[in-house]
């Protein structure tokens, strides 16, 4: 019987080189704990990254890893998982790498439902290249490349991948260790592409952008924690609720015990992600920022899709790669 794996088994001899107080430290710490709990040998984990501060992470995990070209992490991970479906393949990307350089590859990995886990660190700025605005930067964000404030409408990563048909989509935040850990565990157990957006603070170039969701004095009025089959209630005293009128979200006052017939409940297993997209697209201060699992449904994975071998037989991707001499046929 193999020895149990602990979080420290994933430590490396590499110096962790992120800025002091960077949110990436918290994510790395929780990720090690989650990996240790999965009962998977370290040699079966592979972490693939592209460019950006978050993409240093494979160096700091004692597993196999690839530090690939900008935006190509999802493509490399797709090829790796196709060739070695027995591996647990994770993609580490950021809002610049995943939503800029590699948006096309990200969306195709999602729509194919490749059995990989994609963690997108979103600090709404280009950090590694020293503070330019990113595809997710909010309107008015002042950076080196937008000194008068960004004028581009930002992408919302979770909303975007839901539109691409993702089967698992969640959002969490770096400083909430318990929620972050629980979200990563659920992503790890999902069969198919699991996409997790992690709101992460950049201390140097975009400090405090998520303060409304982290400050204990204000967070409960600006954050809605999604729970399956539970009403969309939030607020410090749980006195606010989210309702929909003609598909338009509206915040109303609500009191525990009060009868409210049209108070909707979150359904992460809905066949269509319409409601989840609305929730993923909301942001403070007009609406609460939703954290939790937006969608979790079962669907055939890329590896289970039938393919035709040269002999005319329908087989899954796993069979095509694992059956010996499959392609040794006479034409």
Helices and strands as residue ranges (DSSP letters): G 7-10, H 24-37, G 42-44, E 45-49, G 54-60, E 64-67, H 73-83, E 88-94, H 95-96, I 97-101, H 103-112, E 117-122, H 157-163, E 168-173, H 177-188, E 194-199, G 211-213, H 219-222, E 223-225, E 233-234, E 240-245, E 248-253, H 274-281, E 289-296, G 302-304, E 306-308, E 314-316, H 317-322
